[in-house]
């Protein structure tokens, strides 16, 4: 609202508690609210006078398995799209419990071929994959694997961690050990949808301690489809310096303790993980603002 009031004179708009307060059903109406509260029927009934801050199809873009399906369907009809060369191979599968993993991966030919190539290779020489639950966010449930057994171990670990009571269910994901991502617990049978993608080694910046990062660009999309790009972008960095998954795995192979889960802190750069920046001077204390270059 502060932004709105800074660009629009107060006499140009009025805040109302609900759609019932409109002077007429077709009075100009802008909805800025959570997705679940948007009155989509009003948008359909008044397409020339009603606007909202979200598209109806939002979940096709923010849920990982839906996004993969959306892109794949689009590329079938648009063979020359730039998406063809700028979206990684994505394998979708559904699994409720670890015991059904074999069945879930029957048609995951690329995974099986990769597992075969990785046989008898040292961890540092393998092809690595990243596993993401389709319905999770805040970095929850993201894991790395290079063999079928490692993938199976991930699902078996989640089953061991599943709550035995409603109270534990409510608190799942709020406890973490020193080397775990906060809130990374998930319940497999509640999610079911997963994607696997080849792990792409990141571009590293020595001036920021060789930490993995991603650049977040803010855009405003209008209609079907005009896109406005905000010129200042954010660079968000991982908590600790990057270490290739193969190097970590080899270190775990020599570890005699029971704590052999891959440390995901070098690999995750989610916004929610920026709240407690490292004391290391090589990591920015705040998200770094980057100017847009053309």
N, C-alpha and C positions, 0 to 999 in steps of 0.2 A: 504494500500500500504506500510505503514511502516513495518508491520509484514512481508509482502511478501519480501521486500527488505532486511530484517534482516536475512532471512533463505535461500534466493536464490542469488547467485552471479549475478550481473547485466548483465554479458555477457551471462547468460543462458536464458534470456527472453527479449522481446521487447514490449513496450506499443504501441498499435495501436488505431486509432480513431474509426475504424469500421471494420466489417468483410471484406469489400472490399479491405482493406490494407494487407490481408494475401498474402504471396508469391504464394501459391496455395490453392485451396478450401479445400484440405485435410491436410494442415499444422497443427501441434498441436496448439490448440486454447482453451484458458481458459477464460470464461466469468464471470466477477464479477460485477454485476449490479443489479438494481432493478428487481423484478419478471416480471413486465410488459415489460421490455426492453430485456429480454432474447430471443435469437433467437433459439426457440425450433426446428424449421425446420432444422437448421444447425446441431443441436444435432442428429436429426433423420437421416440426410443424411450422417453424419460423426461420427458414434458411437464410433469408435476406436481412433479418434484424437481430439474430441471436448468434453469439460467438461463445466459445469455451476455450479453456487453456490446455486441452488435450484432445487428441484424435481418438475415435472409437476403437481403432485398431492398435492401440498402444501395446497391448500384451503380445502382439505378433512381433514386436521389436525388442522388448525388454526381457522376454523369457528365452533363454539360450536355444532350446530345442525348437521353439516356434520360429525364432529368427533364422535358424539354419534352414528350416523347411521353407520359409518365405523367400529366402535368397535363392534356394535351389529351384523353386517354382518359377521365380522371375527369370532366372538364367535360361530355363528351358524355352522361354518365349523371346528372350533378348540375348542372343548368342554373342553379340559384340559388346555387351556391357562391360564397363571397367571393373565391375565386381568379379568378373571371371578370374582376374589375375591378382585380386587384392583381398580375397577372403580365403582363409586357410581351409584345407580339407577338414570336413566336420562329419563325424560318425555319430549317429543317433542310436540309442538303444534304451529299452525299458527293462528294469529288473527290480523285483520286490525283495528278494533275499539272495544271499551269496550262492546258495545251492542251485539257483536258476541261471547263473551267469553264463554257463556254456550255451544254453538255449538262447539267451539274449544276444549272444555274439555270433550266431550261426551265419548271418549275412554280413558280418563285419570283416570282409575279405582283406581290406587294407591293414587292419590290426593283426590278423593272423599272419600275413606276409611279413609284417614288421617283426613280429615275435620270432618267426623263423630266421630272419636275418640276424636277430640279436643273439641267437643261440651260440654259446661258447665264446661270446665276446665279453671283454671286461666292461664294467659299468660305464667307464668314460668313453667307450667306443660305440655304445649302443645308440639307437634311435629312441628318443624319449617322447612321451606323450603326456598331455595334461588332461585330467578328468575334471569335469565341471557338472554339478547337479543343475538341471535345467531350471528349477524353480527357486534356487537359493540366491542370496545376495550377500553383500558385505564380506566377500571372500570365503564364505562358509562352504566347507566340503571340497574345496579345490585340492587336488592331489596330483602327484607325478608318478608315472610308472613306465617301465620299459619291457616288462615280461608279463605273461598271462598270470603267473603266480603273484607278482606284485599287485596286479589289479585285483585278483581274488582276495589277497590279504587286506586290501583297503575295505572291501565290503564286509569281510569277516570282522574286521576291527570295529566298524560301525555297528554291527549287530551286537558285539560284546558290550558296546557303550550305550545301547538303547535302554531307556528308563524302565524300571519295573513298576512305577506308580505314576499317577497323574502329577504329583508334586515334583517328581524328578523330571517329568516331561516338560513342565513349565520352566524348569531351570536348565534344561539341556542347552548347551552352547554358551553358558555364561561362566563356565569355569575353564581355565586353561593352565597348562604348565608353562615353564619358562620358555620352551622352544615351540609352543603351539600358537597358532593365530587365535586371538580372542574371539570367542563365539563361533568356532568352526565345527561344532557338533551338529550332526544331522540325523534324521531318522529315515532310513532307506525306503521302507515300505510306504511312507507318506509322500515321498518325492517321486520315485519310480523312473522319471525321465532323466537321462544323462547324455552328455556329449563328450566325445574324445577328439582332441586335435593334436597334430604334431607340435611339440614344444619348439618354439622359435627362439634361438639365442638372441638376447636383446642387444641393442646399441647401448654402449656404456660411455659415460662422460667422466674422464679422469678428474676434472675439477670438482666433481661432486662425489668423489670417493668410489667411482665405478659401481654405482648403485643402479639397479634397474629402475626405469621410470616410464611413465606414459604421459602423453599430452592430452589434456581435456579441452575440447573446443565447445563453446556454448553457441547454440544456434536457435533462431526462432523460425519455425515453419508455419506458413500461412497457406490455406486453401490447398490446391492440388497441382503444383506444389511450388511455392516461392520460399526460398531459404535465405535468411539474413544471418550473417556470421559476425559474432562479437569479436573485435579485433584482438583483444587481450586473451591469451590462453594460459592455462595452468599446467605446470609440470609437477607431477606427484611422484615421489621417490619411495623406494623400498626402505624398510627399517635398517637393514644391514647390507654391507657390500655383497655384490652378486657372486655366487659360487655355482658353477655348472652342476646340474643334478647328478651327473655321473661321478663327479668328484665327491659329492656328499655321500652317494651310495657306497663308494669304495671305502670311505671313512666308517660308514655303518657296518660294513662287512667285517671290519677289524674290531668293532665295538662288542664287548662281551656282555654289556648290560642289556636290559630289555627295552630300552628306549631307542628304537631304531627307526622311528618315523622320520621321513625327510622334513627338515626344517623349511617351512614355507616362507619364512620372513624375507629371504633374498629374492623371492619370486612374486610377491604380492605388493601392489601399489595402490590398493583401493583407498578411496577418500576417507573411509571410516578409520583407516589405520594411520592417518596423519595427525591424530589428536595428541599422541605422545612421541614427539620427535626424539631421535637419538641424541645423546649428548655429544656425539662426534661432530666436530666442526665441519666435516666434509658434507654433511647433509643439511640442506636448507631448513631453517627453523619453521618457515612458513612455506606453503605452496608457492613455487616460483612463477612469476608472471612473465610470459614470453610475448613479445610483439609479433603481430602477424606480418609475414613478409610475402610478397607476391612474386 
